[in-house]
Amino acid sequence: MANLIIYNKLLVYKSNCNEVPKLLTKLNFRFSVDRLIRRSLSLRHKENSYRSTSYLPIHHTSLENREEQCRRLSASYYRHGKLPLLKPQTRTCFHPGVSGLSREHMSLGTNQSVNSKQMLEGMLTYIWPKDDPSIRNRVKLAVGLLVGAKLLNVSVPFLFKFAIDDLNTKVAASGGDAFLNFSSAPDTVLSTAVAILVGYGIARAGAAGFNELRNAVFAKVAQHSIRRIARNVFLHLHNMDLSFHLSRQTGALSKTIDRGSRGINFVLSAMVFNIVPTAFELALVSSILGLKCGAGFALLSVGCVGLYSAFTLAITQWRTKFRVFMNRAENEAGNKAIDSLLNYETVKYFSNEKYEADRYDQALKKYEDASLKTSTSLALLNFGQSAIFSGAIAMAMVMAAKQIAQGNMTVGDLVMVNGLLFQLSVPLGFLGSVYREVRQALIDMQTMFTLMTQEPKIKNKEGAQHIPITRDNSAIEFRNVNFSYVPGKPIFDSLSLTIPAGKKIAIVGGSGSGKSSMIRLLYRFFEPTSGDIFIGGVNIKDIDLECLRKSISIVPQDSVLFHETIFYNLHYGDLSKSKEQVIEASKMADLHDSVSRWPQGYDTQVGERGLKLSGGEKQRVAIARAILKGAPVLVFDEATSSLDSITEHNILGALQRATKGRTSICIAHRLSTVMDADEILVLQNGRLQERGSHQQLLNNPHSLYSRMWNMQHNGSSIRAESVL
């Protein structure tokens, strides 16, 4: 337990190196400060490859430079009794040489944002697909049902007018007053009620029936379109290069796509069956008022619609910025919540639950403020719209009353005007809310559609071929390769090396020397700044990307699993393999016995990112997955780094069987794990420094490999490692 405490203290995220010698003095450990500092620097340097912030300015430096740093720090300790405070430097990527990369707030760089017209045109291609006549037929039927519903809606006020005028005529013919009054009303209630109920009932029922049929018919069109768009966005994200994903936060990306999908769902229905039909209904009502009641009524209705639309447009434009701020605050809150929950164990290690809650609350406060402004401005918009329409209704009623008093209009005309204006209020009120929602939905969709226009930096070359890569033609060559993640910080400097087919090659070197970067270039996650990489004598740029990546199996240093069963994660290596083959791969990775003892066996859920499994179990899943894939090229990036000594010994035997006859690349920090390699390549400062077998390199006492070996295996280092 004491050893574990010391080890954790050395790796504390914001620990001060000054405390290290004091800590060991208290515990009376018997090895020199020099060696302690060297070990501490080594551990901290290794951590720099994975953490987002480093407190040690060690990049891809040579072994001599790192030893010089150790000597300087030791001398400082002896002179002053403490170590110098090292300034922090920001890093947001996996490699010490890429501290210049930073995450973006869903910014798409120099890509020009897609405008509303382009988004609508893009969605129409999904509503009216050229390759799916059944969807087009559904759209035609839905439009027909829509027209029928609108005509029935407009006919309702006319039914009121005809009923009232007919009743009024009958009263006049019987010698009564030409207008309905309280004395004549009881005699005409029955006939009036029948006319209204029959006409109103038929028109309303027909309109409602057509609307529901339209919704049912169009539901498949909308959901089919949303599914196709969502699939295309998801596939496009997977086709983007690694640098795109490294420079963006998953939480913000997920929120953006989620809002964009919801926006599409609304806009697809609103644009086709609300906005255009509403405009048609407004034009129809205004024309009827003008023809039946006079130009004054038509001008009033047009003026009301114009003022209503102008007010809605102006206020909505003003409110847009509040929605943008609200989305940004929601992204920030989501990022903090996801990041904190993914690092649950780290939060617990340092008892920072309250700190994390406060950070999350600060982000929620920003969202609260932005949401309050959005709600307040919405209330202003709704009140203004109601005031405009109410004023128009009052003016129309006054004008109609004057016309009736002058004998130019009947009571039925008054009822018709009132009915048409109220009929107008429905699409007007709906148009206002639809415009607001469409405007907000388009904002939500903009980033997603702009994302769809962004081309991946790495894609198949025109004419790329499906070249079969076998064990016999899997030789790998790096020819004058230069590469850097950011300008001015090179990782490789004219790197040239060959890896013969069927051989087991180890790649060693200090942290930041480019070992893992070689694999990323081989997978074409990144492109070299200059130079070429060949497999089987063919430039990898001329090979189809899918074909290239299928020919390489990898056991990564950090094995991240899907939130599925253990069998699913194993089978993911090759979905075409049978269950028996999956279990055989599990046995080769020394995993089967452990899984068999679990209550649910291979149906056990591994948890988010595999958190229910130990580090060693996750590593063995990754090894089994690589074995199952059976690719001619195998890559092991610290494949046994999370395993205990006994399991490591068992797996090394399995790896020897799996690598037999295949081109194998083993990246290692512990040199003892690659002693059996056919050849060992030693990288330093972006170049191939040395190569040879384990014994050949050890025979040269001045070689970098020999010094690395001695540092790991001399007596003091062994004692230090037993403590640390």
N, C-alpha and C positions, 0 to 999 in steps of 0.2 A: 504493500500500500504506500509506503514511503517513497518507493521508486516512482510509482505512478504520480504521486503528488509533485515530485520534483520535475518529472517529465512535462506535466501539464503546466507548471509554472514557467518552464522554459519556452513553452509555445503559446503563452497567453497573448491574446491579440494586441493588447496595448501595454505589454509588460515593459519594464525599464531594465535594461541590461545591468544597471548599477546594482540591482538587488541580487544578481546571480551569485557573485562571490560571497556576499554576506550570508545568503541562504545556506550555502554549502559549508561555510565556516561554522555556523550554528550547529549543523548536523555532523561536523567533524569528519568530513570525507577526506581521504588521503590521496588526492592527486592534484597536480599543479594547476594554478590559475591559468597558465598558458593553454594547457590541454582542455580545460573546462571552457574557456572562451572559444577555442577552435570548434569544440563540439556544439556549443551554443550557436555560433555563427552558422555552422553547417545545417543545424536543424532549422534555424530561422530562415536560412537561404532556401532550403527546400520548401518551406511554407510559402515563400514568395511566389511560387509557381501557381498557387491556388487561391491565395487571398487577394482581396481587393485593395488592401492598403499594406504597405511594407514599411518597417521602421529600420531597415538595414539597407544601405545603398550598395547592394551587391547585385550586379547584373551578370551577363555572360562573361565573367572575368576568368583569367587563368588561375591555375592553382597557386602559382607564385604570388600573384596579387592578393589572393585571399590569405595566404600565409603572412604576407606583409601586413595586412590589416590586423591579423591576430597579434603579431608582434607589437604593432603600434598600440593596440588596445591594452595589451598586457603591460607595456611600459607605462602607459598612463595610469593604470591601476596601481602599480608599485610606487609611482611618484606621488600621486594625489589621493590614493585610497579609493578611487572610484573610476568608473568608465565614463568616457565622454558621451553626452547625450546626442543621439543621432536623430537628425531631422526626418520627419515622415515624408513620404512621397506617394502621391496618388497613383493607384494602378487599378484598372478595371478589366483586366483580361488575364489569361492563363499564363502568359509568358513574361519573364522579367524585362524583355526588350520592347514591350508594347504599352508602356505606361501612358503613351500619348492617346491611346484609344479611349474614348469616353462614350457613355450611353446617351442616347438621344431621347427626347420626350416625344416619341412617335413622329419625329421629323423625318422626312424622306429626302433629305439632302437637297440636291439641285433639281429634283424632279418637280415639274410644274404641276400644281394641283389641278385636278379634274373639275370643270365647272358643272353647273346644274344641268345644262343642256346635254353635255356628254354623258352624264350619269343616266338621264332619262332615256337617251337613245340606246345606251347599253342595256337598260332594263327591258326596253321594248323588244330587243332581240330574243329575250327569254320568254316574253309573253306571246310573241308571234314567231315561233321557231320554224325555220324553213324545212327542217327534216322531220317534223312531227305534225302531220295533218290532223290528228285527233285533237291536239291542243288548239289548233287554229279553229276547228269546227266548234269547240266549246266556247271560244271567244266570240264567234259569230252568234251562237245561240244566246249567250249572255247579253250581248248588245241588243238583240231583238227583244228579249224580255225587259231590258232596261227601258227601251223606247215605249213599250206597251205600258209599263208602270207609270212613266211620266205623263203620258196622254190621259190615263185614268185619273191621275192626281189633279191635273188641270181641269178636268171635266166636273169635279165636285162643286166648285162655286157656281157653275152654270146650272146645275141641278137645283141649287138653292134659288137662283134667280127665276128659273122657269116655274118652280112651285109657287113662289111668292106672287109672281105676276099673274099666274093662272087663278089663284085664290082671290086676288084683289079684283080681277075682272069679273069673277062670279058674284062677288059682293056688290059691285057696281051695277051689274045687270039686274040684280034683284031689287034695285031701287035704293040701295044703301050708299054710304059714302064711298068714294073711289079709293080710299085708303083704309088699310086695316086699322081697327081701333078696338078698345076693350069690349065694346058691346057686340061687335061682329065676330070677334075672335072665337068665342065658344062654339059658334055654329060651324066654324071651318076647321076646328082642331083636328077632327078625324081625317079629313081628306088631306090636310097639310102634313100631318104626321105620317100618313102612309106614303106620300110623295117623297118626303125628306128621308124617311127610313129606307125606302126601296132604293132611291137614287144614291143616297150616301152609302148605304150598306154594300151595294153592288160595286160602286167605284172604289171604296176603301178596301173591300175584300179583294177585289181584282188587283189593285195596286200592291197590296201586301203580299198576295200570292205570287205575283210576278217578281217582286223583290226577293222573296225567299227562294224562289226557283233560280233566280239569277245568282244569288249567293252560293247555292248548292252547286250550280254548274261551274261557277268560276273558282270554287275552292280548290279543285284539282289543279287548275291553271296556276293559281298563286303558290300553292305548296310545291308543285313541281318546279316552278321557276326558282323559288327560294332554295330548294334542295340543290339544284344545278349550280346556282351562284355560290352557295356555301361550299360545295365540293370543289369548285374551281378555285376559290380563295384558299382553301386548305391545301390543295395540291400545289398552288402557286407558292405558298409559304415553304413547303418542303423543297421546291425547286430553287428557292433563293440560296445564295451562297452563305457560308458560315459567318463571314464578316458582318452580314446583314443581321443575323440573329445575335451575334456578340454585342452589337452596338445598340440593341433595343431590349427593353425589359418585358418579360413575358406577361406580367400582369397588365401593363398598359396595352400591349398588343391584343391580349384576350378581351379586354374591355372594349377596345375599339371595334373589333370584329363582332362582338356581341351586340353592341349598339347599332352597328351597320346592318346586321341581319334583321334586327327589329325594325329598323328604318325601312329596309326593303319590303318587309311584310306589309307595312302601312302604305308606303308609296305605291306599290303595285296595285292595290285595291283602290286607293284614293284617286290616283291620276286617271285610271281607266273608267271607273264607275261613280266617281263623285265630282271631280272638278269639271271635266268636260260636260257631263250631263247637267250639272248645276248651272253652268253657263248657258246651256241650251234652254233650260227651264226659265231662267231669268229673261232671256230674249223672248221666249214665248209669252210670258206673262205681261211684259212691257208692251208687246205688240197688241195683245188683246185689249189692254187698257186704252191704248191709243185709238184703236179702231172703234171700240164700243162706247167709250166715255169721253173722248176728246184728247187733243194734243197736250193739254195741261196735265192730265193724269199720266200720260206717257212720259212727259218731261220730269214730273215729280218722281216717278219710279226710277227712271234712268239716273236722275240726280241723286236719289237716295242710294242707289247701287254704287254710283261713282264715289260719293262721299264716304260711304261705308268701306269700300275697297281701298280708297286712298288712306283713310285713317288706319285701317288694319295693316296695310303695307308699311306705313311709316312707323307705327308703334312696334310692329314685329321686327322690322329692321333694327330698331333701337334696342329691342330685347335680345337680339342675336348674341351680342357680346356677353350677356349674362349666362346664356346657355354654354358658350365656349368656355367661360371661366368655370362653370359648374362641371363640365366634362373633364377639364384639366384637373380640378380638385378631386373628382371621383377617381381618375387614373392614379393620382398620387396616393390617395387613401388605399386603393386596391393594391398598389405596388408595395406599400409598407406592410399591409396585412399579410400578403402572400410571402414576402421576403422573411417576415418575422416567423410565420408558421413553418416555413420550410427549414428554418434554423432553430426549431423548437429546442433541441438539445443544447445548442450553444447558449440560448437565452437562460436555460435552467442552470447550466454550468456556472454562470456569473450572476445569477439571481437578479436578472434585469427585467423581470416581468413588468414592474411599474414603469420603468423607462420606456419599454416597448409600447405599453398602453398609452403613455403620454404622447409619444411620437404619433401614434395612430390617431389620438384624440385631436392633436394639432391639425392633422390633415382633414379630419372630419369637420373641424371648426371652419376651415376654409370652404368646405363643401356646404356647410350650413349657411354661411354668409351669402355664398353665390346662389343657393337655392332660395333664400329669403328674398333676394332681389328679383329672382325669376318669378316667384309667386306674387309679389307686390305689383310688378309690372303687368302680370296677367290680369289681376283684378282691375287695374286701370283700363286695360284693353277691353275687357268684358263690359265694364260700365259705359265706356264711350260708344261701343257698338249698340248697346241697348238704348242709349239716349238718342242716337241717330235714327234708329228704326222707329222708336216710339214717336219722335217728332214727325216723321214722314206719315205714319198712320193717322196721327191727329190732324195733320193738314189735309190728307185725303178725305177724311170723314167730313171735315168742314166744307170742302169743295163739293162733295157729293150732296150734303144737306142743302146747300145753296141751289144746286141744280134741281133738286127735287122740289124745292119751294117755288122755283121758276117754271116748273112743269116740263123741264127738259129731260128728266130722268125719273124712273119709277122706283118704288121701294125695292123691287127685285134687283135693279141696278145697284142700289146701295148695298144690298146683301152681297152681290157679286163682287163689287169693289172691295168690300171688307174681306170676303173670302179669298180673293186673289192676292191681296196684300199679306194676309196671314199665310197664304200658300207661299208667297214670296219670302216670308220670314224664315221658313224652314231651310231652304237652300242657302239664304243669306247667312243665317247663323251657323249653318254647317260649313259653308264656304270659308267663313272666318276661322273657325276652329281647324278646318282641314288645312288651310293655308299655313296657319301657325305650326301645325304638326308636320306638314310636309317640309316647311322651311327648316325646322329643327332636325327632321329625319335626314334631309340632304346634308346638313352639317355633320351629322353622325356618320353618314355614308361616305363623306368626301375622302377621309383618310383611307378607308378600305378600298375605294375605287382607284385612288391615286396609287395605292400599293399594288393594285393589279396591273398598272401600267409600267411599274418599275421592272426593268429587265435584270435578271441575275448576272453578276459579273462573270460567273463561270457557267458555261453551257456547252452543249455539244457543238463541235465544229461542223460546218456544212460538209456533208460527205463522210462523217465519222462512221467507222465500220464496226460491226460486231465481230471482232477478232477473237477467236477462242484461245484462251490462255490456259495452258496445261502445265504439268509439273516439268515437262521437258523444255518448254520455252518461256519459263518464268524468271529468267535472269533480269536483274534490275540494274540500271545505270543512271547515275546523276552526272551530267556533263556540264561543267562550268556554271553551276547553279548559283545565282545571287538572289537573295530574298530578304525582305524586311517587312514587318507589320506596319511600321510607320517610317516615313522618310528620315534618314539620318541615323537610324538605329539598326544597322544590318544584323541579320541573324546568320546568314551564310555569305561567304566571300569566295566566289569562284570554286564552290565545292564540287569535287569530282571524285566519284568512287563507283565501284562495281560490286554487285552481290551475285555470285554465281547461282545458277538454277540448282535446286535440290540441296543447297548447303544451309547450315545453321550459322547465321551471322549475328554477333552481338554488337550492340552500339552502346558505348559508355562515354562518360564525360561529365563535367560539372553541370550543376543546374544552370539552365539558360544557354547551354552549348548548342541547342537545336535538335536534340534527339527526337522529341515528339513532333517538332515542326517538320522533320523529314517525312513522317508518316502522313501528316496533313497535306503535304505537297503531293505525296504518292496517291492519296485518295482524291486529289484535286479539290480539296476544300479551299485552298488558296492556289494562286498561280505564281511561279517564280518571277522575279523582276526581270531576269534574263537567264538564259541557259535552258536546257531541256532535260527531261526525264524519260527514260525508255524502259519498256518491259518487253522482253523477247525481241529486242531490236526495233520495236515500233514505238514512236513517240506517243506518249499517253494522250496527247491532245488529239491524235488521230483515231483514238479508240472511243467507242460509245461509252458514255459515263456509266450507264447501268451495267454494261458488260465489264468495265474496268473494276467497279466496286464489288461486283459479284465474285471477282477472282481473288479478293483479299478478305481474309478473316482477321479480326482483331480482338484482343482482350485488353480493353482500356484500363488505365490506372484507376479511374473513378467509374465504377460500374453502376450505372443508373438503370433501374428496372421499371417496368410498367406496373401500374396499380392493378394487377391481374393475378392469376394463379401462378404458382411456380412452374407448372407445365406450360402455360402460355409463354412465359418468358424464356423457357428452354426451347420450345418449338419455334420461337421467333427467328432462331438462327437459320432455319430452312423450313418454311411452311409446307413444303411438299413431302417432307419425311414422315414416316409412320411413327406411331407411339413407341413401338419396340426400338426403333433407331434413336428416339429421344432418350429413352431410358438407358440405352447402351452408352450414349454420350455422357449422360449423368454419371454412370458408373466410372467411366474413364476419368472424369473430373473429381472423383472421390466424393460425390454428392449424394449418391443414391441411398446409401445406408442412413444418412441423416434424415433425408426426406421420408424414408419408409417408417421412421419412428414417430413422425408427426401424426396427430389424430386424423387429419384430412389428407395426408400424403401429398401427392402431386396437385391436389385441388386446393392446397393452402394458399390463401391470399397473402401476397408479399407486402402489402401496404404501399402508401404513396412513396415513390422513388425507392421502394424496397426497404423501407425503414424497419419493417418487422424482422428482417434478416440481419445477421451479424455481418461485419465487413468481410470476413472470410467466406461466409456462405454466398454473399453477393459476388465475390470474386470467382468462386467456383461455378456459379451460374453462368458468368461471362465466359469462362473457359469451356464449359460444356456447350455453350451456344456456338463458340468458334469451332469446336471440334465437329459439331453437327453440320455446320455449313460446308465443311470439307473443301475449302478453297485451296488452290495450288500455292498461294502465298499466305503465310501465317505471320501475324505481328503480335508480339507480347510486350505490352508497355507496362513494365513492373507487374507482371502477371501474378506474382506470389507475394506482393508487398503487404497484403492484409492477412496472410496466413501464418499460423503457428508453425513451429519447426517440424512437428510430426506430419501435419497435413502438407506442408511444403515439400517434405521429402517424398511423400506418396504422390503428390501431383507432378513433381519433377519427372518421376518415372512415366506418368501418363503423358506428359508433354513430349518426352523423348519418343514415345510411340506415335503420338499424333504428328510430330514434325518429321518423321522418317520419310525421306523421299520428297519432301516439300521444301520450297524456299522459305526459310524462317528468319524473321528479324526479331531479336530479343533486346529490348531496351532495359537497362538495369542500372541501379545505383549500387546494389550489393554485388560485388564482383564475383563472389563465391558461387552465385547462381548461374554464371555463364562460363564457368571453367571448361565445360565440355564443348563449347562452340567451335565450329571448324575454323572460324576466324573472328577476331575481335577488332572492331574499328573504334578508335579513340578520337573524339571530336574536341576541338578547342578553338575558341575565337572564330567560329564559323568555318573552320577548315578541318580536313582530315589530317590529324597530327601523326597518328601511328596506326599500323595495322599488323596483325599477325596472330598466331595462336597464343593461348595463355602462357605456355612455357616460353615461347620465343620472346614475348614482351617482358616476362619476368627476368629473363637472362640478361637483359640490359638494365643495370641498376639505375641508370640515368634517365630511363624512359618515364614519361608521365604516368603510364599505366602502373609501372613498378612502384612509383611513389604513392599513387592512390591505393594500391594494394597494401603497402606497408602501413599507411595511415589507418586503414580499416582493420588490420590484423596484428599490429604490434601489441605488446602486453598491456601498455597503459590504455590504449584505445579500447581493448577488450574489457578492462576493468571499468572504464568510463561508461561503455555501452551497457554493462551489467547494472549500472545505477540508473542511467538515463533511459 
